Amino acid sequence: MRKRLVLLLATVSGVAVGNVYFPQSLTPAVAAGLHVSPGGAATVITAAQAGYTAGLFLLVPLGDRVPVRRLLPTLLVVTGLGLLAASLAPGLPVLVALSLVIGTSTVVAPIIGPFVAGLVPASRQGVTNGLLLSGSTGGMLLARTVSGYLASWWSWRVPYALAGILMLGLAAVAGRALPMVGPATAQPYPRLLASPVRLLFCMPDLRRSCLYQATIFGGFSAVWACVALLLTGPHYGFDARAVGLLALVNAGTMIATPMAGRLVDRHGPDVVNLVCAGGVLLSAGLLALGSLPPLVLGTLVLDMAMQSGMTANQVRIYGLSSGARSRLNTAYMTCAYAGGAAGSWLGLHGYAAFGWGGVCALVAALAAIPGGALLRRTAKARSAAPGASETPSAPIR
């Protein structure tokens, strides 16, 4: 692939992913602007993540059936119009409903990943996927930072309006730049929807990739759903810009994901997954210390571990079948974002009941699940006969 096309697709992924994350910086501003409680305003975050999960299940499988050159611009236009409508929402119920629609249609990043995987050699899967995830990370960080400042200077409505205009502009550019690649399957839509469930049942490596990312992403989402409440609460007393600055500090994640991709290409996904689980446990300890420097460092370690683990897991699943990458990614990402939505919900309730310490304990407990599973797998592999390894499944159409 041409490097310019990879950079364009990384940019599109970043802007699209940012639509799910920029509301995390707007919770206090939405609460004040719509005269609702901060907890009520935080439902916008959960609605966007729940919609994203629905889009993963309902729309991403179409990446195997519909040419991406047509599918991608269509989704970008729908998302752009939804964001513009959200900027005019008269109340919280309408904003929550539109957030659900925006989350559902903004699933272009998990369509781009399998599309690019089919155009690069196996030896470059890790580093290329890492570059795409760097774009997503950049979008995530900039979205939080810029939206926090815009909300402080003007209104929470301004980030929605600007994001909508940007999505419509990218739709026009992507429609011209993407190559026309034929679909990988001619299955009807109902069979496409059923296929990810079937793949989950028949592919153990897919199931464990889902488990690893769902738990890690659940902890990540719990932290970022609650950190705005922590920073703007009585303990710190900051405004919404502080959340954006905290996110911007984590720009080091954009460097970590290509490096993680190279490590995956050299040493395999399991090694990187195990390091990432340890990183999340370390971040939970740092976050629990309570003061500002460990909070900054803890979120940085958490972001790096989550994104690096995503790179490892996606390289593993893309190697399972060349003809079903979008459906494999559907199963994987649906589980991951279901874990993220659950993590946001548990984090908000844990924060309400136990404070910030409850959120940190939740992160540690979730990280221990993949960490323990990987340690057991490593011990079993050492006792097994030499040469045992993951075996890719046969192509699926």
N, C-alpha and C positions, 0 to 999 in steps of 0.2 A: 504494500500500500504506500501511496505517497504520504510523506510526513505531514504535509499541509492538511490532507484530509483527516488524518488521525487527530491533529490539533483542533480542527473544526469540530469533529465529533466529541472530543474531550470538552470543548467549550459548551456545546449543546448539552452534554450530560451534566456539566456543572450548573448551568442555568436551570435546567429542569429539576435537578435534585434540590437546588436552593429553594424551590417553591415549597418543599416539604419542611424545610428547616428555618426559613426566615421568620415564621410566626413565633418561634421559640424566644426571640428577642422582643416580641411585641406584646407579650401577656400583660404587663402593667399598663401599657398605653391603651390596649383594647379595653381592659377593665375600666379605666378612667373615661375613655371616650364613649363607651356604650353603657356606662353606669351599672356595671355588674361586678361581682366579686372576682378576685384574681383566679380562684379555683374554677369559676365558671368560664372565664376567658381562656383558661388553659385547655378547655375542651376543644378549642380550635386546633390545637396541636394534635390531640388524639384523633380528631376527625380527619385531618390531612393524612396522618399515618394509616388510619383505617382505610381511607379511600385509596391510598397507594397500594395497600395490600390487596384490595379488591381489583385494582387495575392490573396488578401482577398476574392474578389468576384469570381475569377475563380478557385482557388485551395482549399481554406479552406473547402468548402462544401464536398469535397472528404473525409474529415475526418469521415463523416457519412456513406460513401459508400465503402472506401478502408481500409483494415486493416492498422492501424497506423504503425505497425512494418515494413511494406513495403513502405508506403507513406513517412514517415519521412526521412529515409536514402536517398531515391531518391532525395528529395528536397535539402538535405544537399550537396549531390554530385554536383547537378546542380549549386548551389550557389557557392561552392568552385571553380569549374571550371570558373565560371563567374568572380569571384574575381581575380583569377590568370590572366585571359585575360585582366581585367581592369588594372592590374599592368603594362601591356605592351602597353597600349593605346597610339597611336602616337599623338593624338590631342583631343581637347575638344569634338567634335561631337561623336567620338567613345566612349569616356569615359561616356558621357551622355547616349548614347544608352545602353552600358553595365550596367550602374547604374540602368537603367529601368529594365533590365533583372534580375539583382541581387535583386532588391527590390521585384520583382514579385515572385521569388522562395524562398526567405528567410522567408516565412510566417509560420515557424514551431511553433512559440510560440502560435498563436491563434489556432493551431491544438492540441497542447499539453494541453492547458487549458480545453477544453471540454472533452478530453480523460481522464484526471485525475479526472474531476468532476464526471464521471460515475463510478469511483472506490472508492470514499470516501463517508462517510455518510453525510447527510444534515447538521448535527451539526458541521461538520469540514470544510464545504465548504469555509467559509470566511478565516480562518487561512491558509488552504492549498493553496488557490488562492493567498493569500498574500505572501506566501513563493515563489511561482512561479514568482510572479511579482517582488519579491526582487532579484531573479536571473536575470530577465530582466533589472532591474534597475542597478544592478552591472555591467552587460555587457555594458549597455548604458554609465555608468560613466567611466569605465575602457577603453572602446573603444575610447572615446573622449580624455582621458588623455594620453594613450599610443600612439595613432595616432599622437597627437600633438607633443609629444617628438620625435617620430621616424621621423616625417617630418622635424623637426628642425635639427636633427642630420644627417640624410641622405637625404631622398627624400619622396615625397608624395606617391611614388609607393610602398615603403616598407610596409606600413600598409595593402595595398590591398593584397600583396603577402602572408604576414603572416596570415591574416584572411582566405585566401583561403586554406592554408595548414591546419589550425586549423579546418575548416569546414569539410574537407575530413577525418581528423582523428576522429572527432565526429561521422561522418556517420558510420564508421566501428564499433565504440563502441556501438552506439545506435542500430545498426542492430542486435547485439547479446544480448543486455540487455532488450529490450522491450518485454513485454508479448504479446502473440498473442490473440487479442480480436476480436471477430466477428463484422462485420459492423452492424450499427443500422438500415439501410434501404437498399433496393435493387433497389431504384429508378434509372432510367437512368440519365446520366449526364445532358441533357437539363432540366429535371425536377428539378434536384438538383440546377441548376443555377437560375431557376425561383422561387424556394421555399423561399429564403430569402426575396425577394420582397413581396411575398404573406404574409409572417410572419409579415413584417413591417406594412402591411395594416390591419391585423387582431389582432395585439397585441399592445394595447396602452402603456403597461409598457416597451415593447421593443423600441417603438418610443421615449419615453421620456429618456430612458437610452442613446439612440443614440444622442439625442439633448444635454444632459448634457456633454457627453464626447467629442463630436465634437467641442463644443464651448471652453471647457477648454483646450483640446489638441491643438486647433487652436492658443490660446494665448501662450501656452507652445512652440509650434513650431516657432511662430513668434519671440519669445525671442532668442531661440537657433539658429535660422537662421541668426540673426543679431548681436549676441553678439561677434562673432569673428571679425566682421567688426568694432565694437565699440572698442574692446580691442586693436586691431592692428592699429587703426586709430590714428589721431593726438592728440586726447584727452588723451589717455593713452600711446600709443607708445610701447605696448608690442609685443612679438612675438607669434607664434602659441602655445608655451608651456603654456602660460597664460590661454588659453581656456581650455586646459586639466586640469590644476590645479583648475580652477573654477569648472569644472565638478567633480573633485575628492572631493572637499569640500562638495559636495552634497551627499556624501555616507550615510549621516544620513537617506536618503530616504529608504535605505535597511532595516532599523529598523522600520520605520514608517509603511510600508505596511503590515507586519504581525500584528502589533498593530491595524491597521485599519480593518484588517480581523476579529480580535477578537471582535472589536466594532460592526461590521456588524452582526456577529453571535449573539450578545447580544441585539442590539438595532434596527437592520434593516438598509437597504441601504439608505433610505431617510435622516436619521439623519447625516450619514457620508457625503452624497452628499452636504448637506447644509453647513456643516462645511468646506468642500473643496472649495465650491464657495466663501465663505468668505475669505479663505486662499489665493485664487488667487487675489481677490481684494486687500488684504493687500500686496501681493507681488508686484502688479502694483505700489502701492504707494511707496514702498521701492525702486524699480528699478528706479522710476522717480527722486529720490533724486540726482542721478548722481555720487556720490562719491563711492569709491571702497568698503568700508564695507557694506553699504546698498545694493550694487549690489550683493555681495556674499550672504548676508542674504536673499535678495529677490529671487534669483534663488533657494536657498534651500527651502524656503517656497513654491515656485511655483512647484518644482519637487515633494515635499511631497504631496501637494494638488492634483496634477494631478494623481499620482500613487495611492493614497488612494481612489480617486474617481473612478478610473478604477476598483479597487477591489470591491467596492460597486456595481457598475453597472453590473459587470460580475456575481456576486452572484445573483443579481436580475434576469438576463436573463437566467442563467442556471437552475433556478427553474421553468421556464415557461413550459418546455417540456423536459422530459428525453430522448426522441427519436430523437430530432432535435437540439442537443446542438451545433454541428459544424455549422449548417445552421443559428441558432440564433446568434452565434458568428460572422458568416460571415456578416450578416446584421449590427450588432453592430460595428464590427471593420472596415468595409468598410466606414460606416458613420463617425466613429471617425477619420480614417486616411484621408478621404476626407477633413474633417475639418482641420486636421493637414497640409495637402498640401496647402489648401486655406490660412491657417494662415501664412505659410512660404511665400507664394506669396504676401499676403497683408502686412506682416511685412517688406519684402525687399523693396516694393514700398513705404510703409510708412516711412521707414528709409531714403530712397533716397529723399523723398519730405519734410519730417518734422524732420528728425533726430531721436535720441533715444526717445525723448518725444512722437513722433508719435507712436512708437512701444508700449510704456507703456500705452498710451491712448487706443490703440487697445485691449490690454490685459484686461484692466478694462471693456471696453464695452462688450467684449465677456463673461467675468465672470458674468456680471450683468444679462445675459439672463437666465442661469440655476438658479442663485440666486433668481431672481424674480419669476420664475416658481415654485420653491420649497417653497418659502414663501407663495405664493397663495395657493399651495396645502396643506400646513400645516394649514393655516387659515381655509380652507374649511373642512379639516378633524376634526378640533376642533369643528366646528359647526354641523358636521354630527352626526348621531346616533352612540353610542358606539358599537365597534365590527366591524366597517367597515375597511377593509384591502385589501391588494392586494390578488387576488385569482389566483393561478396558472392555466394555461390553460390545457386542456386535452392533453394527449400525441399525438404527431404528428409523423407519419412515412413517 
